[in-house]
Amino acid sequence: MNNFSKDIAVIGEQAIVKVFSAIGYDCFYDTEPDAVIARCQALETAGYKIILILEKTAAQISRYLDSRASLAYPIILPIPDTTTHSNYGMQRLNQNMEKAMGIKIGGNL
């Protein structure tokens, strides 16, 4: 197990995110938007550097994510789930990459 595992948290449906605990990440099974926002705030206070959120839930809290976009940490990233096919995660990743690198990559989604 690496030393960075406690810097990463995963939020979402238990059946999907539980697998991340096997590699040492802290998992939280919040799915309601208000609970996810509260969890993100608590994780930030606790010093987490990366927060992964299931794509479906991340899309529901997009205004909150937009308000955090200018902060260096925590990095909050949507991850694909088994039921969402909206490309929200890839769009958000492209936005972050464009902001970080100053160029658009990956073409249109």
C-alpha positions in Angstrom: 0.0 0.0 0.0 1.3 3.5 -0.9 1.7 6.4 1.5 -0.8 8.5 -0.5 -3.8 6.3 0.0 -5.1 8.4 3.0 -5.1 11.5 0.8 -7.8 10.0 -1.5 -11.5 9.5 -0.7 -14.2 8.0 -2.9 -17.9 9.0 -2.5 -20.8 7.1 -4.0 -23.0 4.0 -4.0 -21.6 1.3 -1.8 -21.8 -1.4 -4.4 -19.6 0.6 -6.8 -17.1 2.4 -4.6 -16.5 -0.3 -2.1 -13.9 -1.8 -4.4 -11.7 1.3 -3.9 -11.3 0.3 -0.2 -9.4 -2.8 -1.4 -6.6 -0.5 -2.6 -6.6 1.6 0.6 -8.8 4.5 -0.3 -11.3 5.8 2.2 -14.9 5.2 0.9 -18.0 7.0 1.9 -21.4 5.9 0.8 -23.2 9.2 0.5 -25.5 9.6 -2.5 -27.8 12.5 -1.8 -26.4 15.8 -3.1 -26.6 17.7 0.2 -24.8 14.8 2.0 -22.1 14.6 -0.7 -21.4 18.3 -0.4 -21.2 18.0 3.4 -18.9 15.0 3.0 -16.7 17.0 0.6 -16.4 19.8 3.1 -15.6 17.5 5.9 -12.9 15.7 3.8 -11.4 19.1 2.9 -11.2 20.0 6.5 -9.6 16.6 7.2 -6.9 17.4 4.7 -7.8 15.0 1.8 -6.1 16.0 -1.5 -8.3 14.1 -4.0 -12.0 13.3 -3.8 -13.5 11.0 -6.4 -17.3 11.1 -6.8 -19.5 9.0 -8.9 -20.4 10.8 -12.1 -24.2 10.7 -11.5 -23.8 12.4 -8.1 -21.1 14.8 -9.4 -23.5 16.1 -12.1 -26.1 16.8 -9.4 -23.7 19.0 -7.4 -22.1 20.7 -10.4 -22.8 24.2 -9.0 -20.8 23.3 -5.9 -18.0 21.8 -8.0 -17.9 24.9 -10.1 -17.5 27.1 -7.0 -14.5 25.0 -5.9 -12.8 25.0 -9.4 -10.3 27.7 -8.6 -8.9 26.0 -5.5 -5.8 23.8 -5.7 -7.1 21.3 -3.2 -9.0 19.1 -2.8 -9.1 18.0 -6.4 -12.7 16.7 -6.8 -13.1 14.4 -9.8 -16.1 12.6 -11.2 -15.6 8.9 -12.0 -17.8 6.7 -14.2 -20.4 4.5 -12.7 -22.4 1.6 -14.2 -25.6 3.5 -14.9 -24.6 7.0 -16.0 -23.7 7.6 -19.7 -23.8 11.4 -19.8 -20.1 12.1 -20.5 -20.2 14.6 -17.6 -17.0 13.1 -16.2 -15.1 13.5 -19.4 -16.4 17.0 -20.0 -15.3 18.0 -16.5 -11.9 16.3 -17.0 -11.4 18.2 -20.3 -12.3 21.5 -18.5 -9.7 20.8 -15.8 -7.0 19.9 -18.3 -7.7 23.0 -20.3 -7.5 25.1 -17.2 -4.2 23.4 -16.1 -2.5 23.4 -19.4 -4.1 26.4 -21.1 -5.0 24.4 -24.2 -8.0 22.3 -25.3 -7.3 18.6 -25.7 -9.3 15.6 -26.5 -11.6 17.1 -29.1 -15.3 17.6 -28.7 -17.4 15.3 -26.5 
